[in-house]
Amino acid sequence: AQKITQTQPGMFVQEKEAVTLDCTYDTSDQSYGLFWYKQPSSGEMIFLIYQGSYDEQNATEGRYSLNFQKARKSTNLVISASQLGDSAMYFCAMRERQTGANNLFFGTGTRLTVIP
Amino acid sequence: GAVVSQHPSWVICKSGTSVKIECRSLDFQATTMFWYRQFPKQSLMLMATSNEGSKATYEQGVEKDKFLINHASLTLSTLTVTSAHPEDSSFYICSAARGQGSTEAFFGQGTRLTVV
């Protein structure tokens, strides 16, 4: 089964508006971490925000925030006040503690296009 | 912040030759590094986990004799694509974390390999 599911292959948002990118995950671990990365056309992976499974507060980092719903196993990324430079691929990822490893499982990504 | 440097950023090689890609953690020691592969418009797929001072752990379906990984020091892991073929053309990207359970995973800039 897919560990990370991103159901939106592409999203459009008007500049200065907010946009929500969806991500659901599947794990039997009690302890895990959820990550969001931005990948511009250059290919580098830019870390945006992290949510731990035991964190009670939704993570926020500048214009990025997470809508973390543990019972639903979802961690949607909200980008507020979109900018043209936000146009990129966005990947949701998870790290499970049970595996004892530090590797991340990635979703298939969402391509965000910000319209002027 | 922590930085992971990957070199080269792109390489073109002839079919049958070998290519070495380096991944360095610049300001922290990484006992474990990860090598991912990304096909166009697809997600990152973990190829192998590189362990300092021991053999790498390969994911199912990844040929360890073709993708040689060496993690000789706490700041350097190398991936060598041996006897490259056109189907090996892809984007290869490494990542490292400061330690187990780190809330961040830092990625290199990626290497775009084209085999002609």
Interface residues (C-beta under 8 A of the other chain):
Chain A: G33 F35 Y37 S42 G43 E44 M45 F47 Y50 G52 F91 R95 R97 G100 A101 N102 N103 L104 F105 F106 G107 T108 G109
Chain B: T32 F34 Q38 Q42 S43 L44 M45 L46 T49 F91 I93 S95 A97 Q100 G101 S102 T103 E104 A105 F106 F107 G108 Q109 G110 R112
